[in-house]
Every structure is written in structure tokens, then in C-alpha cells.
Amino acid sequence: MALSVDDKDTTQRLSDGLQLRTVKMLHSADMAEVSSLTGAYTEEARGILHATGFILAPGGKVAQACYSTGPIGRFTALDTMRIIRFVQQMRARQG
């Protein structure tokens, strides 16, 4: 799932351009509220939230978080899959 402060049309164009078929994109988020709830960094001058990623455990608890203040430092799809596999393997070993 992805969340944007952009309006519906802008968010849809981004989703279409990225050819996102399996990622739900939510729009029109309140920047200050999201930052307050998640700790996401903001850039007031541009009115944006910097990339903030969360991997949730099956119960909904945050298992991993990644906070970015620029173009570097984001979960990639491969990173996410590796983290999930690692956590699954560790749980299997623990019984």
C-alpha cells in the first residue's frame, strides 16, 4: 500500500506511470497528521512527506521501518522480500 499527499488525479497518474497493478495507492493524505502518527519526515516548502516504509508482522505490529530524508534510503521490493523471508526463517527455527 502507498500513501500520498497528492490529490486523486495526480496519484492515479503516478500509479499508471509506474504500472502499479498490485499496489493500492491512497491519496489526499494530511501531511502533518501522517507525520505525527508515523514519524515520517516532511518538507514543508514542497508540501511533501519523505518516503517512509513499514513492513508489518502478521498481527499488524511494525516489524521493520525505513525513514528517508531524500532519494536514498527506501525499501525496494527485493529488500522487502529478503526481510520477510529472513523473519519467516527465524520464526521457523524458533519453533
Backbone as XML, in Angstrom:
<?xml version="1.0"?>
<chain id="A" units="angstrom">
  <residue number="1" name="MET">
    <atom name="N" x="0.844" y="-1.147" z="0.000"/>
    <atom name="CA" x="0.000" y="0.000" z="0.000"/>
    <atom name="C" x="0.901" y="1.224" z="0.000"/>
  </residue>
  <residue number="2" name="ALA">
    <atom name="N" x="0.455" y="2.267" z="-0.685"/>
    <atom name="CA" x="1.194" y="3.528" z="-0.729"/>
    <atom name="C" x="0.246" y="4.664" z="-0.373"/>
  </residue>
  <residue number="3" name="LEU">
    <atom name="N" x="0.804" y="5.713" z="0.178"/>
    <atom name="CA" x="0.018" y="6.855" z="0.624"/>
    <atom name="C" x="0.672" y="8.122" z="0.104"/>
  </residue>
  <residue number="4" name="SER">
    <atom name="N" x="-0.134" y="9.037" z="-0.427"/>
    <atom name="CA" x="0.388" y="10.274" z="-0.994"/>
    <atom name="C" x="-0.401" y="11.476" z="-0.504"/>
  </residue>
  <residue number="5" name="VAL">
    <atom name="N" x="0.283" y="12.608" z="-0.419"/>
    <atom name="CA" x="-0.408" y="13.862" z="-0.109"/>
    <atom name="C" x="-1.027" y="14.457" z="-1.367"/>
  </residue>
  <residue number="6" name="ASP">
    <atom name="N" x="-0.687" y="13.912" z="-2.523"/>
    <atom name="CA" x="-1.231" y="14.411" z="-3.789"/>
    <atom name="C" x="-2.720" y="14.112" z="-3.902"/>
  </residue>
  <residue number="7" name="ASP">
    <atom name="N" x="-3.389" y="14.867" z="-4.780"/>
    <atom name="CA" x="-4.820" y="14.642" z="-4.997"/>
    <atom name="C" x="-5.046" y="13.348" z="-5.780"/>
  </residue>
  <residue number="8" name="LYS">
    <atom name="N" x="-6.299" y="12.975" z="-5.927"/>
    <atom name="CA" x="-6.658" y="11.702" z="-6.558"/>
    <atom name="C" x="-6.111" y="11.585" z="-7.977"/>
  </residue>
  <residue number="9" name="ASP">
    <atom name="N" x="-6.299" y="12.614" z="-8.800"/>
    <atom name="CA" x="-5.864" y="12.539" z="-10.196"/>
    <atom name="C" x="-4.348" y="12.426" z="-10.319"/>
  </residue>
  <residue number="10" name="THR">
    <atom name="N" x="-3.622" y="13.214" z="-9.538"/>
    <atom name="CA" x="-2.158" y="13.168" z="-9.577"/>
    <atom name="C" x="-1.652" y="11.803" z="-9.126"/>
  </residue>
  <residue number="11" name="THR">
    <atom name="N" x="-2.240" y="11.278" z="-8.070"/>
    <atom name="CA" x="-1.846" y="9.964" z="-7.561"/>
    <atom name="C" x="-2.146" y="8.876" z="-8.583"/>
  </residue>
  <residue number="12" name="GLN">
    <atom name="N" x="-3.282" y="8.970" z="-9.265"/>
    <atom name="CA" x="-3.636" y="7.980" z="-10.282"/>
    <atom name="C" x="-2.660" y="8.026" z="-11.453"/>
  </residue>
  <residue number="13" name="ARG">
    <atom name="N" x="-2.265" y="9.227" z="-11.868"/>
    <atom name="CA" x="-1.293" y="9.347" z="-12.959"/>
    <atom name="C" x="0.039" y="8.719" z="-12.560"/>
  </residue>
  <residue number="14" name="LEU">
    <atom name="N" x="0.454" y="8.935" z="-11.322"/>
    <atom name="CA" x="1.695" y="8.319" z="-10.840"/>
    <atom name="C" x="1.574" y="6.803" z="-10.857"/>
  </residue>
  <residue number="15" name="SER">
    <atom name="N" x="0.478" y="6.294" z="-10.343"/>
    <atom name="CA" x="0.248" y="4.848" z="-10.317"/>
    <atom name="C" x="0.259" y="4.270" z="-11.727"/>
  </residue>
  <residue number="16" name="ASP">
    <atom name="N" x="-0.419" y="4.946" z="-12.642"/>
    <atom name="CA" x="-0.455" y="4.491" z="-14.036"/>
    <atom name="C" x="0.936" y="4.515" z="-14.654"/>
  </residue>
  <residue number="17" name="GLY">
    <atom name="N" x="1.687" y="5.581" z="-14.400"/>
    <atom name="CA" x="3.030" y="5.715" z="-14.957"/>
    <atom name="C" x="3.981" y="4.653" z="-14.441"/>
  </residue>
  <residue number="18" name="LEU">
    <atom name="N" x="3.794" y="4.255" z="-13.195"/>
    <atom name="CA" x="4.638" y="3.212" z="-12.597"/>
    <atom name="C" x="4.118" y="1.810" z="-12.887"/>
  </residue>
  <residue number="19" name="GLN">
    <atom name="N" x="2.968" y="1.750" z="-13.536"/>
    <atom name="CA" x="2.309" y="0.486" z="-13.880"/>
    <atom name="C" x="2.104" y="-0.383" z="-12.639"/>
  </residue>
  <residue number="20" name="LEU">
    <atom name="N" x="1.598" y="0.253" z="-11.596"/>
    <atom name="CA" x="1.334" y="-0.470" z="-10.353"/>
    <atom name="C" x="0.012" y="-1.203" z="-10.465"/>
  </residue>
  <residue number="21" name="ARG">
    <atom name="N" x="0.085" y="-2.504" z="-10.468"/>
    <atom name="CA" x="-1.130" y="-3.309" z="-10.595"/>
    <atom name="C" x="-1.529" y="-3.954" z="-9.274"/>
  </residue>
  <residue number="22" name="THR">
    <atom name="N" x="-0.562" y="-4.155" z="-8.410"/>
    <atom name="CA" x="-0.845" y="-4.863" z="-7.160"/>
    <atom name="C" x="-0.665" y="-3.981" z="-5.930"/>
  </residue>
  <residue number="23" name="VAL">
    <atom name="N" x="-0.332" y="-2.718" z="-6.132"/>
    <atom name="CA" x="-0.124" y="-1.801" z="-5.016"/>
    <atom name="C" x="-1.274" y="-0.813" z="-4.966"/>
  </residue>
  <residue number="24" name="LYS">
    <atom name="N" x="-1.971" y="-0.799" z="-3.858"/>
    <atom name="CA" x="-3.065" y="0.151" z="-3.652"/>
    <atom name="C" x="-2.451" y="1.495" z="-3.277"/>
  </residue>
  <residue number="25" name="MET">
    <atom name="N" x="-2.822" y="2.557" z="-4.008"/>
    <atom name="CA" x="-2.322" y="3.895" z="-3.705"/>
    <atom name="C" x="-3.446" y="4.761" z="-3.157"/>
  </residue>
  <residue number="26" name="LEU">
    <atom name="N" x="-3.243" y="5.266" z="-1.960"/>
    <atom name="CA" x="-4.198" y="6.166" z="-1.327"/>
    <atom name="C" x="-3.745" y="7.602" z="-1.563"/>
  </residue>
  <residue number="27" name="HIS">
    <atom name="N" x="-4.678" y="8.522" z="-1.631"/>
    <atom name="CA" x="-4.362" y="9.911" z="-1.986"/>
    <atom name="C" x="-4.885" y="10.891" z="-0.940"/>
  </residue>
  <residue number="28" name="SER">
    <atom name="N" x="-4.503" y="12.140" z="-1.104"/>
    <atom name="CA" x="-5.013" y="13.274" z="-0.315"/>
    <atom name="C" x="-4.738" y="13.151" z="1.183"/>
  </residue>
  <residue number="29" name="ALA">
    <atom name="N" x="-3.609" y="12.552" z="1.535"/>
    <atom name="CA" x="-3.255" y="12.408" z="2.947"/>
    <atom name="C" x="-2.884" y="13.763" z="3.542"/>
  </residue>
  <residue number="30" name="ASP">
    <atom name="N" x="-3.184" y="13.942" z="4.804"/>
    <atom name="CA" x="-2.810" y="15.152" z="5.529"/>
    <atom name="C" x="-1.362" y="14.993" z="5.997"/>
  </residue>
  <residue number="31" name="MET">
    <atom name="N" x="-0.471" y="15.801" z="5.429"/>
    <atom name="CA" x="0.956" y="15.669" z="5.680"/>
    <atom name="C" x="1.287" y="15.732" z="7.174"/>
  </residue>
  <residue number="32" name="ALA">
    <atom name="N" x="0.762" y="16.711" z="7.874"/>
    <atom name="CA" x="1.077" y="16.876" z="9.298"/>
    <atom name="C" x="0.561" y="15.705" z="10.125"/>
  </residue>
  <residue number="33" name="GLU">
    <atom name="N" x="-0.625" y="15.225" z="9.806"/>
    <atom name="CA" x="-1.201" y="14.112" z="10.565"/>
    <atom name="C" x="-0.418" y="12.824" z="10.345"/>
  </residue>
  <residue number="34" name="VAL">
    <atom name="N" x="-0.075" y="12.539" z="9.084"/>
    <atom name="CA" x="0.701" y="11.329" z="8.789"/>
    <atom name="C" x="2.060" y="11.398" z="9.488"/>
  </residue>
  <residue number="35" name="SER">
    <atom name="N" x="2.699" y="12.552" z="9.430"/>
    <atom name="CA" x="3.993" y="12.715" z="10.085"/>
    <atom name="C" x="3.876" y="12.507" z="11.590"/>
  </residue>
  <residue number="36" name="SER">
    <atom name="N" x="2.833" y="13.048" z="12.173"/>
    <atom name="CA" x="2.611" y="12.903" z="13.610"/>
    <atom name="C" x="2.390" y="11.445" z="14.009"/>
  </residue>
  <residue number="37" name="LEU">
    <atom name="N" x="1.649" y="10.719" z="13.194"/>
    <atom name="CA" x="1.315" y="9.326" z="13.507"/>
    <atom name="C" x="2.454" y="8.346" z="13.229"/>
  </residue>
  <residue number="38" name="THR">
    <atom name="N" x="3.273" y="8.639" z="12.208"/>
    <atom name="CA" x="4.277" y="7.671" z="11.767"/>
    <atom name="C" x="5.717" y="8.091" z="12.008"/>
  </residue>
  <residue number="39" name="GLY">
    <atom name="N" x="5.937" y="9.374" z="12.241"/>
    <atom name="CA" x="7.303" y="9.874" z="12.364"/>
    <atom name="C" x="7.936" y="10.197" z="11.027"/>
  </residue>
  <residue number="40" name="ALA">
    <atom name="N" x="7.158" y="10.157" z="9.947"/>
    <atom name="CA" x="7.682" y="10.454" z="8.609"/>
    <atom name="C" x="8.234" y="11.877" z="8.569"/>
  </residue>
  <residue number="41" name="TYR">
    <atom name="N" x="9.350" y="12.038" z="7.873"/>
    <atom name="CA" x="9.928" y="13.361" z="7.689"/>
    <atom name="C" x="9.113" y="14.119" z="6.644"/>
  </residue>
  <residue number="42" name="THR">
    <atom name="N" x="9.009" y="15.426" z="6.830"/>
    <atom name="CA" x="8.271" y="16.261" z="5.884"/>
    <atom name="C" x="9.191" y="17.311" z="5.294"/>
  </residue>
  <residue number="43" name="GLU">
    <atom name="N" x="8.768" y="17.852" z="4.180"/>
    <atom name="CA" x="9.437" y="19.001" z="3.583"/>
    <atom name="C" x="8.356" y="20.044" z="3.372"/>
  </residue>
  <residue number="44" name="GLU">
    <atom name="N" x="8.265" y="20.950" z="4.331"/>
    <atom name="CA" x="7.185" y="21.934" z="4.353"/>
    <atom name="C" x="7.140" y="22.777" z="3.079"/>
  </residue>
  <residue number="45" name="ALA">
    <atom name="N" x="8.297" y="23.218" z="2.595"/>
    <atom name="CA" x="8.335" y="24.101" z="1.425"/>
    <atom name="C" x="7.693" y="23.455" z="0.197"/>
  </residue>
  <residue number="46" name="ARG">
    <atom name="N" x="7.869" y="22.154" z="0.062"/>
    <atom name="CA" x="7.297" y="21.440" z="-1.089"/>
    <atom name="C" x="5.975" y="20.773" z="-0.746"/>
  </residue>
  <residue number="47" name="GLY">
    <atom name="N" x="5.626" y="20.754" z="0.530"/>
    <atom name="CA" x="4.373" y="20.130" z="0.955"/>
    <atom name="C" x="4.363" y="18.628" z="0.756"/>
  </residue>
  <residue number="48" name="ILE">
    <atom name="N" x="5.504" y="17.979" z="1.064"/>
    <atom name="CA" x="5.604" y="16.536" z="0.827"/>
    <atom name="C" x="6.019" y="15.778" z="2.079"/>
  </residue>
  <residue number="49" name="LEU">
    <atom name="N" x="5.693" y="14.509" z="2.068"/>
    <atom name="CA" x="6.225" y="13.550" z="3.030"/>
    <atom name="C" x="7.389" y="12.843" z="2.356"/>
  </residue>
  <residue number="50" name="HIS">
    <atom name="N" x="8.481" y="12.678" z="3.064"/>
    <atom name="CA" x="9.572" y="11.881" z="2.505"/>
    <atom name="C" x="9.207" y="10.406" z="2.644"/>
  </residue>
  <residue number="51" name="ALA">
    <atom name="N" x="9.803" y="9.603" z="1.790"/>
    <atom name="CA" x="9.495" y="8.173" z="1.768"/>
    <atom name="C" x="9.694" y="7.556" z="3.148"/>
  </residue>
  <residue number="52" name="THR">
    <atom name="N" x="8.692" y="6.837" z="3.579"/>
    <atom name="CA" x="8.713" y="6.137" z="4.856"/>
    <atom name="C" x="8.097" y="4.772" z="4.610"/>
  </residue>
  <residue number="53" name="GLY">
    <atom name="N" x="8.826" y="3.717" z="4.908"/>
    <atom name="CA" x="8.319" y="2.374" z="4.635"/>
    <atom name="C" x="8.194" y="1.551" z="5.897"/>
  </residue>
  <residue number="54" name="PHE">
    <atom name="N" x="7.168" y="0.728" z="5.913"/>
    <atom name="CA" x="6.936" y="-0.158" z="7.051"/>
    <atom name="C" x="6.659" y="-1.562" z="6.544"/>
  </residue>
  <residue number="55" name="ILE">
    <atom name="N" x="7.236" y="-2.545" z="7.206"/>
    <atom name="CA" x="6.894" y="-3.941" z="6.969"/>
    <atom name="C" x="6.182" y="-4.399" z="8.231"/>
  </residue>
  <residue number="56" name="LEU">
    <atom name="N" x="4.966" y="-4.873" z="8.050"/>
    <atom name="CA" x="4.139" y="-5.257" z="9.190"/>
    <atom name="C" x="4.179" y="-6.753" z="9.426"/>
  </residue>
  <residue number="57" name="ALA">
    <atom name="N" x="4.216" y="-7.138" z="10.684"/>
    <atom name="CA" x="4.105" y="-8.544" z="11.071"/>
    <atom name="C" x="2.652" y="-8.968" z="10.883"/>
  </residue>
  <residue number="58" name="PRO">
    <atom name="N" x="2.388" y="-10.276" z="10.838"/>
    <atom name="CA" x="1.010" y="-10.744" z="10.624"/>
    <atom name="C" x="-0.025" y="-10.115" z="11.559"/>
  </residue>
  <residue number="59" name="GLY">
    <atom name="N" x="0.340" y="-9.798" z="12.788"/>
    <atom name="CA" x="-0.605" y="-9.191" z="13.725"/>
    <atom name="C" x="-0.784" y="-7.693" z="13.549"/>
  </residue>
  <residue number="60" name="GLY">
    <atom name="N" x="-0.046" y="-7.096" z="12.606"/>
    <atom name="CA" x="-0.170" y="-5.670" z="12.348"/>
    <atom name="C" x="0.885" y="-4.813" z="13.022"/>
  </residue>
  <residue number="61" name="LYS">
    <atom name="N" x="1.744" y="-5.425" z="13.835"/>
    <atom name="CA" x="2.816" y="-4.688" z="14.506"/>
    <atom name="C" x="3.922" y="-4.371" z="13.503"/>
  </residue>
  <residue number="62" name="VAL">
    <atom name="N" x="4.543" y="-3.201" z="13.640"/>
    <atom name="CA" x="5.639" y="-2.823" z="12.747"/>
    <atom name="C" x="6.841" y="-3.716" z="13.049"/>
  </residue>
  <residue number="63" name="ALA">
    <atom name="N" x="7.269" y="-4.471" z="12.036"/>
    <atom name="CA" x="8.421" y="-5.361" z="12.177"/>
    <atom name="C" x="9.705" y="-4.657" z="11.747"/>
  </residue>
  <residue number="64" name="GLN">
    <atom name="N" x="9.623" y="-3.820" z="10.728"/>
    <atom name="CA" x="10.761" y="-3.064" z="10.207"/>
    <atom name="C" x="10.244" y="-1.711" z="9.732"/>
  </residue>
  <residue number="65" name="ALA">
    <atom name="N" x="11.071" y="-0.687" z="9.862"/>
    <atom name="CA" x="10.720" y="0.642" z="9.370"/>
    <atom name="C" x="11.932" y="1.248" z="8.679"/>
  </residue>
  <residue number="66" name="CYS">
    <atom name="N" x="11.676" y="2.073" z="7.685"/>
    <atom name="CA" x="12.739" y="2.738" z="6.944"/>
    <atom name="C" x="12.304" y="4.185" z="6.703"/>
  </residue>
  <residue number="67" name="TYR">
    <atom name="N" x="13.051" y="5.126" z="7.266"/>
    <atom name="CA" x="12.736" y="6.550" z="7.140"/>
    <atom name="C" x="13.756" y="7.206" z="6.222"/>
  </residue>
  <residue number="68" name="SER">
    <atom name="N" x="13.288" y="7.992" z="5.269"/>
    <atom name="CA" x="14.163" y="8.640" z="4.308"/>
    <atom name="C" x="14.016" y="10.152" z="4.391"/>
  </residue>
  <residue number="69" name="THR">
    <atom name="N" x="15.105" y="10.858" z="4.112"/>
    <atom name="CA" x="15.059" y="12.315" z="4.028"/>
    <atom name="C" x="15.457" y="12.795" z="2.642"/>
  </residue>
  <residue number="70" name="GLY">
    <atom name="N" x="15.538" y="11.877" z="1.709"/>
    <atom name="CA" x="15.931" y="12.220" z="0.346"/>
    <atom name="C" x="15.760" y="11.028" z="-0.564"/>
  </residue>
  <residue number="71" name="PRO">
    <atom name="N" x="16.429" y="11.050" z="-1.712"/>
    <atom name="CA" x="16.217" y="9.994" z="-2.705"/>
    <atom name="C" x="16.848" y="8.645" z="-2.369"/>
  </residue>
  <residue number="72" name="ILE">
    <atom name="N" x="17.663" y="8.580" z="-1.334"/>
    <atom name="CA" x="18.304" y="7.325" z="-0.945"/>
    <atom name="C" x="17.699" y="6.856" z="0.374"/>
  </residue>
  <residue number="73" name="GLY">
    <atom name="N" x="17.560" y="5.558" z="0.531"/>
    <atom name="CA" x="17.085" y="5.019" z="1.791"/>
    <atom name="C" x="15.633" y="4.609" z="1.754"/>
  </residue>
  <residue number="74" name="ARG">
    <atom name="N" x="15.304" y="3.701" z="0.859"/>
    <atom name="CA" x="13.935" y="3.210" z="0.738"/>
    <atom name="C" x="13.966" y="1.690" z="0.669"/>
  </residue>
  <residue number="75" name="PHE">
    <atom name="N" x="12.870" y="1.064" z="1.106"/>
    <atom name="CA" x="12.736" y="-0.366" z="0.888"/>
    <atom name="C" x="12.496" y="-0.601" z="-0.594"/>
  </residue>
  <residue number="76" name="THR">
    <atom name="N" x="13.276" y="-1.484" z="-1.184"/>
    <atom name="CA" x="12.970" y="-1.933" z="-2.541"/>
    <atom name="C" x="12.134" y="-3.207" z="-2.413"/>
  </residue>
  <residue number="77" name="ALA">
    <atom name="N" x="11.543" y="-3.621" z="-3.509"/>
    <atom name="CA" x="10.767" y="-4.861" z="-3.482"/>
    <atom name="C" x="11.661" y="-6.025" z="-3.056"/>
  </residue>
  <residue number="78" name="LEU">
    <atom name="N" x="12.880" y="-6.067" z="-3.574"/>
    <atom name="CA" x="13.809" y="-7.145" z="-3.225"/>
    <atom name="C" x="14.183" y="-7.083" z="-1.740"/>
  </residue>
  <residue number="79" name="ASP">
    <atom name="N" x="14.463" y="-5.883" z="-1.231"/>
    <atom name="CA" x="14.754" y="-5.735" z="0.204"/>
    <atom name="C" x="13.607" y="-6.285" z="1.038"/>
  </residue>
  <residue number="80" name="THR">
    <atom name="N" x="12.402" y="-5.916" z="0.664"/>
    <atom name="CA" x="11.214" y="-6.324" z="1.408"/>
    <atom name="C" x="11.074" y="-7.838" z="1.424"/>
  </residue>
  <residue number="81" name="MET">
    <atom name="N" x="11.232" y="-8.463" z="0.273"/>
    <atom name="CA" x="11.124" y="-9.921" z="0.203"/>
    <atom name="C" x="12.213" y="-10.592" z="1.038"/>
  </residue>
  <residue number="82" name="ARG">
    <atom name="N" x="13.415" y="-10.052" z="1.001"/>
    <atom name="CA" x="14.511" y="-10.631" z="1.792"/>
    <atom name="C" x="14.226" y="-10.528" z="3.289"/>
  </residue>
  <residue number="83" name="ILE">
    <atom name="N" x="13.721" y="-9.388" z="3.718"/>
    <atom name="CA" x="13.400" y="-9.209" z="5.138"/>
    <atom name="C" x="12.309" y="-10.181" z="5.558"/>
  </residue>
  <residue number="84" name="ILE">
    <atom name="N" x="11.272" y="-10.296" z="4.747"/>
    <atom name="CA" x="10.162" y="-11.197" z="5.071"/>
    <atom name="C" x="10.646" y="-12.641" z="5.140"/>
  </residue>
  <residue number="85" name="ARG">
    <atom name="N" x="11.455" y="-13.060" z="4.177"/>
    <atom name="CA" x="11.990" y="-14.429" z="4.190"/>
    <atom name="C" x="12.851" y="-14.673" z="5.428"/>
  </residue>
  <residue number="86" name="PHE">
    <atom name="N" x="13.685" y="-13.694" z="5.763"/>
    <atom name="CA" x="14.544" y="-13.824" z="6.938"/>
    <atom name="C" x="13.711" y="-13.994" z="8.205"/>
  </residue>
  <residue number="87" name="VAL">
    <atom name="N" x="12.703" y="-13.158" z="8.368"/>
    <atom name="CA" x="11.842" y="-13.241" z="9.557"/>
    <atom name="C" x="11.128" y="-14.586" z="9.600"/>
  </residue>
  <residue number="88" name="GLN">
    <atom name="N" x="10.641" y="-15.060" z="8.458"/>
    <atom name="CA" x="9.964" y="-16.359" z="8.408"/>
    <atom name="C" x="10.922" y="-17.482" z="8.788"/>
  </residue>
  <residue number="89" name="GLN">
    <atom name="N" x="12.149" y="-17.428" z="8.290"/>
    <atom name="CA" x="13.138" y="-18.453" z="8.619"/>
    <atom name="C" x="13.477" y="-18.439" z="10.107"/>
  </residue>
  <residue number="90" name="MET">
    <atom name="N" x="13.615" y="-17.257" z="10.676"/>
    <atom name="CA" x="13.924" y="-17.153" z="12.106"/>
    <atom name="C" x="12.780" y="-17.704" z="12.954"/>
  </residue>
  <residue number="91" name="ARG">
    <atom name="N" x="11.561" y="-17.429" z="12.566"/>
    <atom name="CA" x="10.408" y="-17.955" z="13.308"/>
    <atom name="C" x="10.339" y="-19.474" z="13.195"/>
  </residue>
  <residue number="92" name="ALA">
    <atom name="N" x="10.639" y="-20.003" z="12.013"/>
    <atom name="CA" x="10.604" y="-21.455" z="11.813"/>
    <atom name="C" x="11.660" y="-22.137" z="12.689"/>
  </residue>
  <residue number="93" name="ARG">
    <atom name="N" x="12.825" y="-21.531" z="12.815"/>
    <atom name="CA" x="13.891" y="-22.098" z="13.647"/>
    <atom name="C" x="13.536" y="-22.080" z="15.123"/>
  </residue>
  <residue number="94" name="GLN">
    <atom name="N" x="12.792" y="-21.065" z="15.522"/>
    <atom name="CA" x="12.419" y="-20.926" z="16.932"/>
    <atom name="C" x="11.255" y="-21.832" z="17.304"/>
  </residue>
  <residue number="95" name="GLY">
    <atom name="N" x="10.606" y="-22.367" z="16.288"/>
    <atom name="CA" x="9.531" y="-23.324" z="16.520"/>
    <atom name="C" x="8.260" y="-22.666" z="16.775"/>
  </residue>
</chain>
